[in-house]
Amino acid sequence: MSTVLETPRTLTSVAKVIEISAESPESFEDAIARGIAKATETVHEIKGAWVEGQQVKVVDGKIAAYRVDLKVTFVLD
């Protein structure tokens, strides 16, 4: 009698990183939340994001908007 040993298969994931920008009149945190919410409308399996940059828009000496540049990581189907 012969025994065949099967090699366990490993699942491989491939991730992609995209860059997005988002803006909020409230805060940087809200801009991040808005950016991720918008991205999830068309991108699935988002696994994480990091802030690449932050800017503020100033009008008449006051902050009018908070803007973030995000790098978003998701797993390809």
URFENTA-V549460 format. One record per residue. N is the residue number from 1. RES is the residue in three letters. PSI is psi as a letter, one per 20 degrees, with the letter a starting at -180 (999 if undefined). D_FIRST is the distance of its C-alpha to the first C-alpha in whole Angstrom. Layout:
BEGIN
n;res;psi;d_first
N;RES;PSI;D_FIRST
N;RES;PSI;D_FIRST
END
This chain:
BEGIN
n;res;psi;d_first
1;MET;p;0
2;SER;p;4
3;THR;p;7
4;VAL;p;10
5;LEU;p;13
6;GLU;p;16
7;THR;p;19
8;PRO;p;22
9;ARG;p;25
10;THR;p;28
11;LEU;p;31
12;THR;p;34
13;SER;q;38
14;VAL;p;41
15;ALA;q;44
16;LYS;q;47
17;VAL;p;51
18;ILE;q;54
19;GLU;p;58
20;ILE;q;60
21;SER;q;63
22;ALA;q;65
23;GLU;q;68
24;SER;q;70
25;PRO;i;73
26;GLU;g;72
27;SER;r;70
28;PHE;g;67
29;GLU;g;65
30;ASP;h;66
31;ALA;g;65
32;ILE;g;62
33;ALA;g;61
34;ARG;g;63
35;GLY;g;61
36;ILE;g;57
37;ALA;g;58
38;LYS;g;59
39;ALA;h;56
40;THR;i;54
41;GLU;h;56
42;THR;i;54
43;VAL;p;51
44;HIS;r;48
45;GLU;k;46
46;ILE;p;49
47;LYS;i;47
48;GLY;r;50
49;ALA;q;54
50;TRP;q;56
51;VAL;o;60
52;GLU;h;61
53;GLY;q;65
54;GLN;q;67
55;GLN;q;71
56;VAL;q;74
57;LYS;p;76
58;VAL;p;80
59;VAL;p;82
60;ASP;l;86
61;GLY;j;85
62;LYS;q;82
63;ILE;p;78
64;ALA;h;78
65;ALA;q;74
66;TYR;p;71
67;ARG;p;69
68;VAL;q;65
69;ASP;p;63
70;LEU;q;59
71;LYS;p;56
72;VAL;p;53
73;THR;p;50
74;PHE;q;47
75;VAL;p;44
76;LEU;q;43
77;ASP;999;41
END
